[in-house]
Amino acid sequence: MPDPSPSSALVLVGLGVEVGPPDRVAALAAGCGASSAHLQLGSPSMSDELSRLADAGAAGVALVGVDLGFPGVGTSWLRRVAAQWWRERSGHRPEVRVAATTLGRDTTTDAVGDAVAGALAGDVRTVTGREAPPTSTAWEQVPAYRHQVLVCRGPRCTARGAERNAEALTRALVEAGLDGDLGDDDVLVAHTGCLFPCNQAPVACVQPDDVWYGRLDPAAVRELVREHLLAGRPLAARRLPRARRALG
């Protein structure tokens, strides 16, 4: 069992998107006596878990990130979000330490103890409150994107390969010169909870075209980028019928 000393609590934090069972972060946390939290979609949020531990009187908290794949974020966001929580926290604030090394996507519950011990034995930084805030002048305006792709990461879509589709989408956008990161001017990708219709999973939709796709796979996603996002031709074979309900 890893010892997060001098912290008295250990939290494994998912850095990517994970929706619905099985909760890999929680399973890994249970394997090393830690609690779990998420930076993106997932519950509890890291801020809520820090508040819970602080309210319980924890003297310190060690945070170790878990790589969940696309779309992931770096450990710098662990420090940013933890520092924002630390600055806004009233009352008792435990010492918060962030490991620079994350647990890899291939970490198993059998090996998680050694992986966490290795992360905590490496570069671990204490949050001071002076870290960069989770804001930037570059993030002030709504981006001028041409298309927004909503990728369903609900439980059914996740079970049927939404993660593989998300990775294929990101790679295809980069290869096409349409950088797939959030906030870009060409294509804005947003990972969501359940979008419906679940029987057509995995599902995605493209706005403002109001085009919905179902039963996607990585090959179809790459074709979606080439034909719809670049050439303006929606994929008829994967398109789902959509009837807009009239007001009144």
C-alpha positions as CSV (number, residue, x, y, z in Angstrom):
1,M,0.0,0.0,0.0
2,P,1.6,3.4,-1.0
3,D,2.2,5.9,1.7
4,P,1.3,9.4,0.5
5,S,3.1,10.9,3.6
6,P,3.1,13.7,4.6
7,S,-0.4,13.8,3.3
8,S,-3.1,11.9,5.1
9,A,-5.3,11.4,2.1
10,L,-4.7,10.2,-1.4
11,V,-7.0,11.0,-4.4
12,L,-6.7,9.5,-7.9
13,V,-8.0,12.1,-10.5
14,G,-9.3,11.2,-13.9
15,L,-7.8,13.6,-16.5
16,G,-10.0,12.6,-19.4
17,V,-13.6,11.9,-20.0
18,E,-15.2,8.9,-18.3
19,V,-19.0,8.5,-18.2
20,G,-20.9,5.5,-16.9
21,P,-19.8,2.2,-15.5
22,P,-17.3,0.7,-15.1
23,D,-15.6,3.6,-13.4
24,R,-11.9,2.9,-14.0
25,V,-10.7,5.7,-11.7
26,A,-12.8,4.5,-8.8
27,A,-11.6,0.9,-9.4
28,L,-8.0,1.9,-9.3
29,A,-8.5,4.1,-6.2
30,A,-10.1,1.2,-4.4
31,G,-7.0,-0.9,-5.2
32,C,-4.7,1.5,-3.3
33,G,-6.9,2.8,-0.5
34,A,-7.5,6.1,-2.2
35,S,-10.6,8.1,-3.1
36,S,-11.4,9.1,-6.7
37,A,-12.4,12.3,-8.5
38,H,-12.6,13.8,-12.0
39,L,-11.4,17.0,-13.7
40,Q,-14.0,16.6,-16.6
41,L,-17.2,14.7,-16.9
42,G,-17.5,12.4,-14.0
43,S,-18.4,12.5,-10.3
44,P,-17.2,13.7,-7.9
45,S,-15.3,16.6,-9.2
46,M,-11.9,17.2,-7.8
47,S,-13.0,20.4,-6.1
48,D,-15.9,18.6,-4.4
49,E,-13.6,15.8,-3.2
50,L,-11.0,18.3,-1.9
51,S,-13.9,20.0,0.0
52,R,-15.1,16.7,1.4
53,L,-11.6,15.8,2.7
54,A,-11.0,19.3,4.1
55,D,-14.4,19.2,5.9
56,A,-13.4,15.8,7.3
57,G,-10.2,17.4,8.8
58,A,-7.6,15.9,6.5
59,A,-4.2,17.3,7.3
60,G,-3.0,17.0,3.7
61,V,-4.0,15.6,0.3
62,A,-1.9,14.0,-2.4
63,L,-3.3,14.2,-6.0
64,V,-2.3,11.7,-8.6
65,G,-3.7,12.0,-12.1
66,V,-5.0,9.0,-14.2
67,D,-4.6,9.2,-18.0
68,L,-8.0,8.2,-19.5
69,G,-7.0,9.0,-23.1
70,F,-8.7,11.5,-25.4
71,P,-9.5,14.2,-24.6
72,G,-7.0,14.3,-21.7
73,V,-5.4,17.3,-20.0
74,G,-1.9,17.6,-18.4
75,T,-1.0,17.6,-14.8
76,S,-0.7,21.4,-14.9
77,W,-4.5,21.4,-14.8
78,L,-4.4,19.5,-11.6
79,R,-2.4,22.3,-10.0
80,R,-4.5,25.0,-11.6
81,V,-7.8,23.7,-10.4
82,A,-6.4,22.7,-7.0
83,A,-5.0,26.2,-6.6
84,Q,-8.3,27.8,-7.5
85,W,-10.0,25.6,-4.9
86,W,-7.3,26.5,-2.4
87,R,-7.7,30.2,-3.0
88,E,-11.5,30.1,-2.7
89,R,-11.7,27.7,0.3
90,S,-12.8,29.2,3.5
91,G,-12.0,27.5,6.7
92,H,-9.5,24.6,7.1
93,R,-7.2,24.0,4.1
94,P,-5.1,20.9,4.0
95,E,-1.7,20.8,2.4
96,V,-2.3,19.8,-1.3
97,R,0.4,18.1,-3.2
98,V,0.3,17.2,-6.9
99,A,2.4,14.4,-8.5
100,A,3.9,15.3,-11.8
101,T,3.8,11.7,-13.0
102,T,0.4,10.3,-14.0
103,L,-0.8,6.7,-14.0
104,G,-0.8,5.4,-17.5
105,R,-3.9,4.1,-19.4
106,D,-2.6,0.5,-19.0
107,T,-2.3,0.7,-15.2
108,T,-4.2,-2.3,-13.7
109,T,-5.7,-2.6,-10.2
110,D,-3.0,-5.2,-9.4
111,A,-0.2,-2.8,-10.2
112,V,-1.8,0.5,-9.0
113,G,-0.1,0.4,-5.6
114,D,3.4,0.4,-7.2
115,A,2.4,2.9,-9.8
116,V,1.1,5.4,-7.2
117,A,4.2,4.8,-5.0
118,G,6.4,5.6,-8.0
119,A,4.5,8.8,-8.8
120,L,4.7,10.0,-5.2
121,A,8.4,9.2,-5.1
122,G,9.0,11.5,-8.0
123,D,8.4,15.2,-8.6
124,V,5.6,16.2,-6.2
125,R,4.7,19.9,-5.9
126,T,2.8,21.6,-3.1
127,V,0.0,23.9,-4.1
128,T,0.7,27.5,-2.9
129,G,-2.2,29.4,-4.4
130,R,0.2,31.4,-6.7
131,E,-0.3,29.0,-9.6
132,A,-1.8,30.2,-12.9
133,P,-5.6,30.7,-12.7
134,P,-7.9,28.6,-14.8
135,T,-8.5,31.7,-17.0
136,S,-6.7,33.3,-20.0
137,T,-7.3,36.2,-22.3
138,A,-7.3,33.6,-25.1
139,W,-10.5,32.1,-23.6
140,E,-12.5,35.3,-23.3
141,Q,-14.7,35.1,-26.4
142,V,-16.9,32.4,-27.9
143,P,-14.6,30.8,-30.6
144,A,-15.4,31.5,-34.2
145,Y,-15.7,27.9,-35.2
146,R,-17.4,26.8,-38.4
147,H,-18.6,23.5,-36.9
148,Q,-19.2,22.1,-33.5
149,V,-19.1,18.3,-33.1
150,L,-20.9,16.9,-30.1
151,V,-19.6,13.5,-29.2
152,C,-21.8,11.5,-26.9
153,R,-19.9,9.9,-24.0
154,G,-23.0,8.5,-22.2
155,P,-22.9,5.0,-20.8
156,R,-24.3,3.2,-23.9
157,C,-22.1,5.1,-26.4
158,T,-19.1,4.6,-24.1
159,A,-19.8,0.8,-23.9
160,R,-20.0,0.7,-27.7
161,G,-16.7,2.4,-28.6
162,A,-17.2,6.2,-28.1
163,E,-13.6,6.5,-26.8
164,R,-12.1,5.0,-29.9
165,N,-14.3,7.3,-32.1
166,A,-13.2,10.3,-30.0
167,E,-9.5,9.4,-30.6
168,A,-10.1,8.9,-34.3
169,L,-11.9,12.2,-34.5
170,T,-9.0,14.1,-32.8
171,R,-6.4,12.4,-35.0
172,A,-8.4,13.0,-38.2
173,L,-8.9,16.7,-37.4
174,V,-5.2,17.2,-36.8
175,E,-4.3,15.3,-40.0
176,A,-6.7,17.4,-42.0
177,G,-5.3,20.7,-40.6
178,L,-8.3,21.2,-38.4
179,D,-6.8,21.1,-34.9
180,G,-9.3,19.1,-32.8
181,D,-8.5,20.8,-29.4
182,L,-11.3,22.6,-27.6
183,G,-11.7,26.3,-28.6
184,D,-10.4,26.2,-32.2
185,D,-11.7,28.4,-35.0
186,D,-12.4,25.5,-37.4
187,V,-14.0,22.7,-35.4
188,L,-15.0,22.8,-31.8
189,V,-15.3,19.3,-30.3
190,A,-17.4,18.9,-27.1
191,H,-17.8,15.6,-25.3
192,T,-21.2,15.3,-23.7
193,G,-23.4,13.1,-21.5
194,C,-26.2,11.2,-23.1
195,L,-27.4,12.8,-26.4
196,F,-29.9,10.1,-27.4
197,P,-31.0,8.0,-29.3
198,C,-29.2,5.4,-27.4
199,N,-30.1,2.4,-29.6
200,Q,-28.0,4.1,-32.4
201,A,-24.9,4.3,-30.2
202,P,-22.2,5.5,-30.7
203,V,-23.9,8.9,-31.5
204,A,-22.5,12.3,-32.5
205,C,-24.0,15.4,-34.1
206,V,-22.6,18.3,-36.1
207,Q,-23.9,21.8,-35.5
208,P,-25.0,24.3,-36.8
209,D,-25.9,21.8,-39.6
210,D,-28.2,19.9,-37.3
211,V,-26.9,16.6,-38.6
212,W,-27.0,13.5,-36.4
213,Y,-25.0,10.4,-36.9
214,G,-25.3,6.9,-35.3
215,R,-23.5,3.6,-35.2
216,L,-20.2,5.3,-35.8
217,D,-16.9,3.6,-35.8
218,P,-13.4,5.1,-36.4
219,A,-13.5,4.6,-40.1
220,A,-16.8,6.4,-40.4
221,V,-15.5,9.2,-38.2
222,R,-12.5,9.7,-40.5
223,E,-14.9,9.8,-43.4
224,L,-17.1,12.3,-41.5
225,V,-14.1,14.6,-41.2
226,R,-13.2,14.3,-44.9
227,E,-16.7,14.5,-46.4
228,H,-18.8,16.6,-44.0
229,L,-16.4,18.9,-42.1
230,L,-14.0,19.5,-45.1
231,A,-16.3,19.0,-48.2
232,G,-19.6,20.0,-46.7
233,R,-21.3,16.6,-47.7
234,P,-23.0,14.9,-44.8
235,L,-22.7,11.1,-44.7
236,A,-26.0,9.7,-45.9
237,A,-25.2,6.2,-44.8
238,R,-24.7,7.1,-41.1
239,R,-27.1,10.0,-40.8
240,L,-30.1,9.7,-38.5
241,P,-33.5,11.1,-39.3
242,R,-34.3,14.2,-37.3
243,A,-37.8,15.7,-37.0
244,R,-38.1,19.1,-35.3
245,R,-41.1,19.6,-33.1
246,A,-43.0,22.7,-33.9
247,L,-43.8,25.2,-31.1
248,G,-47.3,25.1,-29.7
